[in-house]
Amino acid sequence: MKTAELKIEGMTCHHCVMAVKKELSRIENLKVEDVQIGSAKVEYDEAKVTDKMLADAIEEAGYKLVN
């Protein structure tokens, strides 16, 4: 399992936090440890979860994953 701190652009409030948390939690083999304005800490199986899956989930919530 890999732990990652994701930097997220465009989040400004609690609603943003909840939207990102909701989308990330839909990804199988990924555990959302913490979401705050501008970031998310996740743990996931690298063999089953790709960077694109993370970026797509964050974009679905309306925000952008920053490298």
PyMOL Python script that loads the backbone (N, CA, C, O; Angstrom):
from pymol import cmd

cmd.read_pdbstr("""\
ATOM      1  N   MET A   1       0.838  -1.187   0.000  1.00  0.00           N
ATOM      2  CA  MET A   1       0.000   0.000   0.000  1.00  0.00           C
ATOM      3  C   MET A   1       0.880   1.248   0.000  1.00  0.00           C
ATOM      4  O   MET A   1       1.921   1.294   0.656  1.00  0.00           O
ATOM      5  N   LYS A   2       0.450   2.232  -0.732  1.00  0.00           N
ATOM      6  CA  LYS A   2       1.182   3.493  -0.832  1.00  0.00           C
ATOM      7  C   LYS A   2       0.354   4.602  -0.192  1.00  0.00           C
ATOM      8  O   LYS A   2      -0.862   4.667  -0.376  1.00  0.00           O
ATOM      9  N   THR A   3       1.018   5.464   0.552  1.00  0.00           N
ATOM     10  CA  THR A   3       0.359   6.634   1.115  1.00  0.00           C
ATOM     11  C   THR A   3       0.798   7.844   0.308  1.00  0.00           C
ATOM     12  O   THR A   3       1.984   8.002   0.017  1.00  0.00           O
ATOM     13  N   ALA A   4      -0.159   8.704  -0.056  1.00  0.00           N
ATOM     14  CA  ALA A   4       0.171   9.882  -0.855  1.00  0.00           C
ATOM     15  C   ALA A   4      -0.573  11.100  -0.339  1.00  0.00           C
ATOM     16  O   ALA A   4      -1.708  11.007   0.128  1.00  0.00           O
ATOM     17  N   GLU A   5       0.087  12.236  -0.433  1.00  0.00           N
ATOM     18  CA  GLU A   5      -0.517  13.532  -0.118  1.00  0.00           C
ATOM     19  C   GLU A   5      -0.798  14.203  -1.456  1.00  0.00           C
ATOM     20  O   GLU A   5       0.133  14.574  -2.172  1.00  0.00           O
ATOM     21  N   LEU A   6      -2.071  14.361  -1.796  1.00  0.00           N
ATOM     22  CA  LEU A   6      -2.460  14.951  -3.074  1.00  0.00           C
ATOM     23  C   LEU A   6      -2.697  16.442  -2.892  1.00  0.00           C
ATOM     24  O   LEU A   6      -3.372  16.850  -1.946  1.00  0.00           O
ATOM     25  N   LYS A   7      -2.154  17.253  -3.780  1.00  0.00           N
ATOM     26  CA  LYS A   7      -2.395  18.691  -3.757  1.00  0.00           C
ATOM     27  C   LYS A   7      -3.517  18.975  -4.753  1.00  0.00           C
ATOM     28  O   LYS A   7      -3.473  18.547  -5.906  1.00  0.00           O
ATOM     29  N   ILE A   8      -4.523  19.710  -4.275  1.00  0.00           N
ATOM     30  CA  ILE A   8      -5.719  19.939  -5.082  1.00  0.00           C
ATOM     31  C   ILE A   8      -5.968  21.434  -5.221  1.00  0.00           C
ATOM     32  O   ILE A   8      -5.978  22.170  -4.234  1.00  0.00           O
ATOM     33  N   GLU A   9      -6.168  21.868  -6.447  1.00  0.00           N
ATOM     34  CA  GLU A   9      -6.376  23.278  -6.756  1.00  0.00           C
ATOM     35  C   GLU A   9      -7.867  23.578  -6.876  1.00  0.00           C
ATOM     36  O   GLU A   9      -8.622  22.793  -7.449  1.00  0.00           O
ATOM     37  N   GLY A  10      -8.282  24.720  -6.332  1.00  0.00           N
ATOM     38  CA  GLY A  10      -9.651  25.191  -6.511  1.00  0.00           C
ATOM     39  C   GLY A  10     -10.572  24.983  -5.327  1.00  0.00           C
ATOM     40  O   GLY A  10     -11.715  25.440  -5.357  1.00  0.00           O
ATOM     41  N   MET A  11     -10.115  24.308  -4.288  1.00  0.00           N
ATOM     42  CA  MET A  11     -10.956  24.066  -3.113  1.00  0.00           C
ATOM     43  C   MET A  11     -10.948  25.303  -2.213  1.00  0.00           C
ATOM     44  O   MET A  11      -9.896  25.886  -1.954  1.00  0.00           O
ATOM     45  N   THR A  12     -12.153  25.701  -1.733  1.00  0.00           N
ATOM     46  CA  THR A  12     -12.238  26.908  -0.905  1.00  0.00           C
ATOM     47  C   THR A  12     -13.074  26.750   0.362  1.00  0.00           C
ATOM     48  O   THR A  12     -13.059  27.634   1.219  1.00  0.00           O
ATOM     49  N   CYS A  13     -13.805  25.636   0.497  1.00  0.00           N
ATOM     50  CA  CYS A  13     -14.725  25.538   1.638  1.00  0.00           C
ATOM     51  C   CYS A  13     -14.996  24.075   2.031  1.00  0.00           C
ATOM     52  O   CYS A  13     -14.474  23.141   1.421  1.00  0.00           O
ATOM     53  N   HIS A  14     -15.821  23.913   3.059  1.00  0.00           N
ATOM     54  CA  HIS A  14     -16.178  22.587   3.547  1.00  0.00           C
ATOM     55  C   HIS A  14     -16.902  21.774   2.467  1.00  0.00           C
ATOM     56  O   HIS A  14     -16.711  20.561   2.385  1.00  0.00           O
ATOM     57  N   HIS A  15     -17.718  22.414   1.651  1.00  0.00           N
ATOM     58  CA  HIS A  15     -18.413  21.714   0.568  1.00  0.00           C
ATOM     59  C   HIS A  15     -17.406  21.097  -0.395  1.00  0.00           C
ATOM     60  O   HIS A  15     -17.596  19.977  -0.868  1.00  0.00           O
ATOM     61  N   CYS A  16     -16.338  21.830  -0.682  1.00  0.00           N
ATOM     62  CA  CYS A  16     -15.279  21.327  -1.558  1.00  0.00           C
ATOM     63  C   CYS A  16     -14.658  20.059  -0.958  1.00  0.00           C
ATOM     64  O   CYS A  16     -14.436  19.070  -1.656  1.00  0.00           O
ATOM     65  N   VAL A  17     -14.387  20.112   0.333  1.00  0.00           N
ATOM     66  CA  VAL A  17     -13.800  18.974   1.040  1.00  0.00           C
ATOM     67  C   VAL A  17     -14.707  17.753   0.913  1.00  0.00           C
ATOM     68  O   VAL A  17     -14.240  16.656   0.607  1.00  0.00           O
ATOM     69  N   MET A  18     -15.994  17.945   1.148  1.00  0.00           N
ATOM     70  CA  MET A  18     -16.941  16.831   1.088  1.00  0.00           C
ATOM     71  C   MET A  18     -17.074  16.273  -0.335  1.00  0.00           C
ATOM     72  O   MET A  18     -17.189  15.061  -0.515  1.00  0.00           O
ATOM     73  N   ALA A  19     -17.057  17.141  -1.330  1.00  0.00           N
ATOM     74  CA  ALA A  19     -17.172  16.690  -2.724  1.00  0.00           C
ATOM     75  C   ALA A  19     -15.962  15.839  -3.123  1.00  0.00           C
ATOM     76  O   ALA A  19     -16.122  14.798  -3.759  1.00  0.00           O
ATOM     77  N   VAL A  20     -14.771  16.272  -2.756  1.00  0.00           N
ATOM     78  CA  VAL A  20     -13.552  15.514  -3.074  1.00  0.00           C
ATOM     79  C   VAL A  20     -13.548  14.186  -2.332  1.00  0.00           C
ATOM     80  O   VAL A  20     -13.233  13.146  -2.910  1.00  0.00           O
ATOM     81  N   LYS A  21     -13.898  14.225  -1.053  1.00  0.00           N
ATOM     82  CA  LYS A  21     -13.933  13.002  -0.245  1.00  0.00           C
ATOM     83  C   LYS A  21     -14.899  11.980  -0.847  1.00  0.00           C
ATOM     84  O   LYS A  21     -14.593  10.790  -0.915  1.00  0.00           O
ATOM     85  N   LYS A  22     -16.050  12.450  -1.277  1.00  0.00           N
ATOM     86  CA  LYS A  22     -17.065  11.573  -1.869  1.00  0.00           C
ATOM     87  C   LYS A  22     -16.545  10.898  -3.140  1.00  0.00           C
ATOM     88  O   LYS A  22     -16.700   9.689  -3.310  1.00  0.00           O
ATOM     89  N   GLU A  23     -15.936  11.670  -4.023  1.00  0.00           N
ATOM     90  CA  GLU A  23     -15.441  11.103  -5.286  1.00  0.00           C
ATOM     91  C   GLU A  23     -14.271  10.154  -5.066  1.00  0.00           C
ATOM     92  O   GLU A  23     -14.213   9.093  -5.688  1.00  0.00           O
ATOM     93  N   LEU A  24     -13.340  10.519  -4.191  1.00  0.00           N
ATOM     94  CA  LEU A  24     -12.203   9.631  -3.925  1.00  0.00           C
ATOM     95  C   LEU A  24     -12.656   8.325  -3.284  1.00  0.00           C
ATOM     96  O   LEU A  24     -12.100   7.266  -3.572  1.00  0.00           O
ATOM     97  N   SER A  25     -13.658   8.396  -2.419  1.00  0.00           N
ATOM     98  CA  SER A  25     -14.107   7.187  -1.717  1.00  0.00           C
ATOM     99  C   SER A  25     -14.806   6.195  -2.657  1.00  0.00           C
ATOM    100  O   SER A  25     -15.044   5.049  -2.276  1.00  0.00           O
ATOM    101  N   ARG A  26     -15.129   6.620  -3.860  1.00  0.00           N
ATOM    102  CA  ARG A  26     -15.732   5.713  -4.849  1.00  0.00           C
ATOM    103  C   ARG A  26     -14.698   4.798  -5.506  1.00  0.00           C
ATOM    104  O   ARG A  26     -15.063   3.809  -6.143  1.00  0.00           O
ATOM    105  N   ILE A  27     -13.418   5.119  -5.355  1.00  0.00           N
ATOM    106  CA  ILE A  27     -12.361   4.327  -5.983  1.00  0.00           C
ATOM    107  C   ILE A  27     -12.093   3.089  -5.127  1.00  0.00           C
ATOM    108  O   ILE A  27     -11.794   3.189  -3.937  1.00  0.00           O
ATOM    109  N   GLU A  28     -12.206   1.921  -5.762  1.00  0.00           N
ATOM    110  CA  GLU A  28     -11.915   0.674  -5.054  1.00  0.00           C
ATOM    111  C   GLU A  28     -10.420   0.586  -4.766  1.00  0.00           C
ATOM    112  O   GLU A  28      -9.602   1.106  -5.525  1.00  0.00           O
ATOM    113  N   ASN A  29     -10.070  -0.076  -3.668  1.00  0.00           N
ATOM    114  CA  ASN A  29      -8.683  -0.265  -3.249  1.00  0.00           C
ATOM    115  C   ASN A  29      -7.997   1.034  -2.832  1.00  0.00           C
ATOM    116  O   ASN A  29      -6.770   1.134  -2.864  1.00  0.00           O
ATOM    117  N   LEU A  30      -8.802   2.038  -2.438  1.00  0.00           N
ATOM    118  CA  LEU A  30      -8.267   3.309  -1.967  1.00  0.00           C
ATOM    119  C   LEU A  30      -8.951   3.684  -0.656  1.00  0.00           C
ATOM    120  O   LEU A  30     -10.173   3.586  -0.537  1.00  0.00           O
ATOM    121  N   LYS A  31      -8.169   4.110   0.318  1.00  0.00           N
ATOM    122  CA  LYS A  31      -8.692   4.550   1.609  1.00  0.00           C
ATOM    123  C   LYS A  31      -8.398   6.039   1.745  1.00  0.00           C
ATOM    124  O   LYS A  31      -7.246   6.462   1.641  1.00  0.00           O
ATOM    125  N   VAL A  32      -9.444   6.833   1.979  1.00  0.00           N
ATOM    126  CA  VAL A  32      -9.281   8.265   2.192  1.00  0.00           C
ATOM    127  C   VAL A  32      -8.969   8.468   3.669  1.00  0.00           C
ATOM    128  O   VAL A  32      -9.813   8.204   4.525  1.00  0.00           O
ATOM    129  N   GLU A  33      -7.769   8.934   3.967  1.00  0.00           N
ATOM    130  CA  GLU A  33      -7.369   9.152   5.360  1.00  0.00           C
ATOM    131  C   GLU A  33      -7.777  10.530   5.849  1.00  0.00           C
ATOM    132  O   GLU A  33      -8.218  10.672   6.990  1.00  0.00           O
ATOM    133  N   ASP A  34      -7.637  11.561   4.997  1.00  0.00           N
ATOM    134  CA  ASP A  34      -7.958  12.921   5.403  1.00  0.00           C
ATOM    135  C   ASP A  34      -8.122  13.792   4.168  1.00  0.00           C
ATOM    136  O   ASP A  34      -7.391  13.636   3.190  1.00  0.00           O
ATOM    137  N   VAL A  35      -9.081  14.708   4.213  1.00  0.00           N
ATOM    138  CA  VAL A  35      -9.245  15.698   3.147  1.00  0.00           C
ATOM    139  C   VAL A  35      -9.389  17.056   3.820  1.00  0.00           C
ATOM    140  O   VAL A  35     -10.196  17.230   4.733  1.00  0.00           O
ATOM    141  N   GLN A  36      -8.598  18.011   3.355  1.00  0.00           N
ATOM    142  CA  GLN A  36      -8.671  19.389   3.834  1.00  0.00           C
ATOM    143  C   GLN A  36      -8.673  20.295   2.619  1.00  0.00           C
ATOM    144  O   GLN A  36      -8.434  19.841   1.500  1.00  0.00           O
ATOM    145  N   ILE A  37      -8.941  21.568   2.831  1.00  0.00           N
ATOM    146  CA  ILE A  37      -8.925  22.503   1.712  1.00  0.00           C
ATOM    147  C   ILE A  37      -7.528  22.498   1.090  1.00  0.00           C
ATOM    148  O   ILE A  37      -6.541  22.836   1.743  1.00  0.00           O
ATOM    149  N   GLY A  38      -7.468  22.111  -0.175  1.00  0.00           N
ATOM    150  CA  GLY A  38      -6.206  22.109  -0.906  1.00  0.00           C
ATOM    151  C   GLY A  38      -5.423  20.812  -0.904  1.00  0.00           C
ATOM    152  O   GLY A  38      -4.402  20.705  -1.583  1.00  0.00           O
ATOM    153  N   SER A  39      -5.892  19.807  -0.139  1.00  0.00           N
ATOM    154  CA  SER A  39      -5.131  18.556  -0.112  1.00  0.00           C
ATOM    155  C   SER A  39      -5.975  17.367   0.334  1.00  0.00           C
ATOM    156  O   SER A  39      -7.041  17.512   0.932  1.00  0.00           O
ATOM    157  N   ALA A  40      -5.456  16.197   0.019  1.00  0.00           N
ATOM    158  CA  ALA A  40      -6.079  14.950   0.468  1.00  0.00           C
ATOM    159  C   ALA A  40      -4.975  13.947   0.746  1.00  0.00           C
ATOM    160  O   ALA A  40      -4.002  13.858  -0.002  1.00  0.00           O
ATOM    161  N   LYS A  41      -5.130  13.199   1.818  1.00  0.00           N
ATOM    162  CA  LYS A  41      -4.174  12.140   2.147  1.00  0.00           C
ATOM    163  C   LYS A  41      -4.897  10.816   1.923  1.00  0.00           C
ATOM    164  O   LYS A  41      -5.959  10.566   2.493  1.00  0.00           O
ATOM    165  N   VAL A  42      -4.302   9.977   1.084  1.00  0.00           N
ATOM    166  CA  VAL A  42      -4.925   8.704   0.732  1.00  0.00           C
ATOM    167  C   VAL A  42      -3.921   7.567   0.836  1.00  0.00           C
ATOM    168  O   VAL A  42      -2.710   7.774   0.772  1.00  0.00           O
ATOM    169  N   GLU A  43      -4.449   6.371   0.997  1.00  0.00           N
ATOM    170  CA  GLU A  43      -3.637   5.161   0.990  1.00  0.00           C
ATOM    171  C   GLU A  43      -4.272   4.232  -0.041  1.00  0.00           C
ATOM    172  O   GLU A  43      -5.487   4.035  -0.043  1.00  0.00           O
ATOM    173  N   TYR A  44      -3.441   3.661  -0.920  1.00  0.00           N
ATOM    174  CA  TYR A  44      -4.008   2.834  -1.984  1.00  0.00           C
ATOM    175  C   TYR A  44      -3.023   1.785  -2.483  1.00  0.00           C
ATOM    176  O   TYR A  44      -1.820   1.844  -2.230  1.00  0.00           O
ATOM    177  N   ASP A  45      -3.592   0.820  -3.204  1.00  0.00           N
ATOM    178  CA  ASP A  45      -2.822  -0.260  -3.821  1.00  0.00           C
ATOM    179  C   ASP A  45      -2.341   0.229  -5.184  1.00  0.00           C
ATOM    180  O   ASP A  45      -3.146   0.402  -6.098  1.00  0.00           O
ATOM    181  N   GLU A  46      -1.039   0.452  -5.326  1.00  0.00           N
ATOM    182  CA  GLU A  46      -0.476   0.978  -6.573  1.00  0.00           C
ATOM    183  C   GLU A  46      -0.746   0.094  -7.787  1.00  0.00           C
ATOM    184  O   GLU A  46      -0.776   0.581  -8.917  1.00  0.00           O
ATOM    185  N   ALA A  47      -0.940  -1.198  -7.559  1.00  0.00           N
ATOM    186  CA  ALA A  47      -1.193  -2.121  -8.663  1.00  0.00           C
ATOM    187  C   ALA A  47      -2.615  -1.970  -9.211  1.00  0.00           C
ATOM    188  O   ALA A  47      -2.898  -2.389 -10.334  1.00  0.00           O
ATOM    189  N   LYS A  48      -3.504  -1.375  -8.421  1.00  0.00           N
ATOM    190  CA  LYS A  48      -4.915  -1.290  -8.824  1.00  0.00           C
ATOM    191  C   LYS A  48      -5.437   0.129  -8.981  1.00  0.00           C
ATOM    192  O   LYS A  48      -6.487   0.332  -9.591  1.00  0.00           O
ATOM    193  N   VAL A  49      -4.726   1.115  -8.444  1.00  0.00           N
ATOM    194  CA  VAL A  49      -5.167   2.507  -8.519  1.00  0.00           C
ATOM    195  C   VAL A  49      -4.080   3.316  -9.237  1.00  0.00           C
ATOM    196  O   VAL A  49      -2.917   3.310  -8.834  1.00  0.00           O
ATOM    197  N   THR A  50      -4.481   4.013 -10.308  1.00  0.00           N
ATOM    198  CA  THR A  50      -3.520   4.794 -11.093  1.00  0.00           C
ATOM    199  C   THR A  50      -3.643   6.286 -10.772  1.00  0.00           C
ATOM    200  O   THR A  50      -4.638   6.736 -10.204  1.00  0.00           O
ATOM    201  N   ASP A  51      -2.607   7.038 -11.148  1.00  0.00           N
ATOM    202  CA  ASP A  51      -2.652   8.493 -10.982  1.00  0.00           C
ATOM    203  C   ASP A  51      -3.815   9.086 -11.762  1.00  0.00           C
ATOM    204  O   ASP A  51      -4.439  10.049 -11.317  1.00  0.00           O
ATOM    205  N   LYS A  52      -4.109   8.512 -12.929  1.00  0.00           N
ATOM    206  CA  LYS A  52      -5.223   9.002 -13.748  1.00  0.00           C
ATOM    207  C   LYS A  52      -6.553   8.809 -13.025  1.00  0.00           C
ATOM    208  O   LYS A  52      -7.430   9.669 -13.102  1.00  0.00           O
ATOM    209  N   MET A  53      -6.707   7.701 -12.332  1.00  0.00           N
ATOM    210  CA  MET A  53      -7.943   7.457 -11.575  1.00  0.00           C
ATOM    211  C   MET A  53      -8.109   8.518 -10.485  1.00  0.00           C
ATOM    212  O   MET A  53      -9.214   9.008 -10.252  1.00  0.00           O
ATOM    213  N   LEU A  54      -7.009   8.870  -9.820  1.00  0.00           N
ATOM    214  CA  LEU A  54      -7.062   9.908  -8.784  1.00  0.00           C
ATOM    215  C   LEU A  54      -7.426  11.260  -9.402  1.00  0.00           C
ATOM    216  O   LEU A  54      -8.302  11.963  -8.897  1.00  0.00           O
ATOM    217  N   ALA A  55      -6.752  11.616 -10.493  1.00  0.00           N
ATOM    218  CA  ALA A  55      -7.009  12.892 -11.161  1.00  0.00           C
ATOM    219  C   ALA A  55      -8.447  12.963 -11.673  1.00  0.00           C
ATOM    220  O   ALA A  55      -9.103  13.996 -11.541  1.00  0.00           O
ATOM    221  N   ASP A  56      -8.934  11.876 -12.251  1.00  0.00           N
ATOM    222  CA  ASP A  56     -10.303  11.844 -12.776  1.00  0.00           C
ATOM    223  C   ASP A  56     -11.331  12.036 -11.664  1.00  0.00           C
ATOM    224  O   ASP A  56     -12.315  12.750 -11.851  1.00  0.00           O
ATOM    225  N   ALA A  57     -11.114  11.406 -10.508  1.00  0.00           N
ATOM    226  CA  ALA A  57     -12.046  11.543  -9.389  1.00  0.00           C
ATOM    227  C   ALA A  57     -12.079  12.977  -8.884  1.00  0.00           C
ATOM    228  O   ALA A  57     -13.146  13.513  -8.585  1.00  0.00           O
ATOM    229  N   ILE A  58     -10.919  13.591  -8.791  1.00  0.00           N
ATOM    230  CA  ILE A  58     -10.854  14.979  -8.317  1.00  0.00           C
ATOM    231  C   ILE A  58     -11.496  15.921  -9.331  1.00  0.00           C
ATOM    232  O   ILE A  58     -12.192  16.863  -8.951  1.00  0.00           O
ATOM    233  N   GLU A  59     -11.268  15.673 -10.611  1.00  0.00           N
ATOM    234  CA  GLU A  59     -11.907  16.487 -11.660  1.00  0.00           C
ATOM    235  C   GLU A  59     -13.420  16.305 -11.650  1.00  0.00           C
ATOM    236  O   GLU A  59     -14.160  17.257 -11.898  1.00  0.00           O
ATOM    237  N   GLU A  60     -13.883  15.092 -11.366  1.00  0.00           N
ATOM    238  CA  GLU A  60     -15.324  14.823 -11.289  1.00  0.00           C
ATOM    239  C   GLU A  60     -15.955  15.660 -10.163  1.00  0.00           C
ATOM    240  O   GLU A  60     -17.110  16.073 -10.259  1.00  0.00           O
ATOM    241  N   ALA A  61     -15.186  15.898  -9.110  1.00  0.00           N
ATOM    242  CA  ALA A  61     -15.674  16.724  -8.002  1.00  0.00           C
ATOM    243  C   ALA A  61     -15.618  18.212  -8.350  1.00  0.00           C
ATOM    244  O   ALA A  61     -16.195  19.034  -7.639  1.00  0.00           O
ATOM    245  N   GLY A  62     -14.925  18.566  -9.442  1.00  0.00           N
ATOM    246  CA  GLY A  62     -14.873  19.955  -9.888  1.00  0.00           C
ATOM    247  C   GLY A  62     -13.557  20.667  -9.598  1.00  0.00           C
ATOM    248  O   GLY A  62     -13.497  21.896  -9.643  1.00  0.00           O
ATOM    249  N   TYR A  63     -12.511  19.918  -9.304  1.00  0.00           N
ATOM    250  CA  TYR A  63     -11.228  20.509  -8.916  1.00  0.00           C
ATOM    251  C   TYR A  63     -10.107  19.911  -9.759  1.00  0.00           C
ATOM    252  O   TYR A  63     -10.353  19.070 -10.623  1.00  0.00           O
ATOM    253  N   LYS A  64      -8.873  20.349  -9.502  1.00  0.00           N
ATOM    254  CA  LYS A  64      -7.736  19.887 -10.307  1.00  0.00           C
ATOM    255  C   LYS A  64      -6.630  19.370  -9.418  1.00  0.00           C
ATOM    256  O   LYS A  64      -6.234  20.016  -8.447  1.00  0.00           O
ATOM    257  N   LEU A  65      -6.126  18.171  -9.770  1.00  0.00           N
ATOM    258  CA  LEU A  65      -4.982  17.582  -9.070  1.00  0.00           C
ATOM    259  C   LEU A  65      -3.725  18.285  -9.560  1.00  0.00           C
ATOM    260  O   LEU A  65      -3.497  18.390 -10.765  1.00  0.00           O
ATOM    261  N   VAL A  66      -2.909  18.768  -8.626  1.00  0.00           N
ATOM    262  CA  VAL A  66      -1.667  19.470  -8.951  1.00  0.00           C
ATOM    263  C   VAL A  66      -0.501  18.539  -8.669  1.00  0.00           C
ATOM    264  O   VAL A  66      -0.447  17.918  -7.608  1.00  0.00           O
ATOM    265  N   ASN A  67       0.431  18.436  -9.606  1.00  0.00           N
ATOM    266  CA  ASN A  67       1.589  17.562  -9.421  1.00  0.00           C
ATOM    267  C   ASN A  67       2.614  18.176  -8.507  1.00  0.00           C
ATOM    268  O   ASN A  67       3.653  17.567  -8.247  1.00  0.00           O
TER     269      ASN A  67
END
""", "prot")
cmd.dss("prot")
cmd.show_as("cartoon", "prot")
cmd.util.cbc("prot")
cmd.orient("prot")
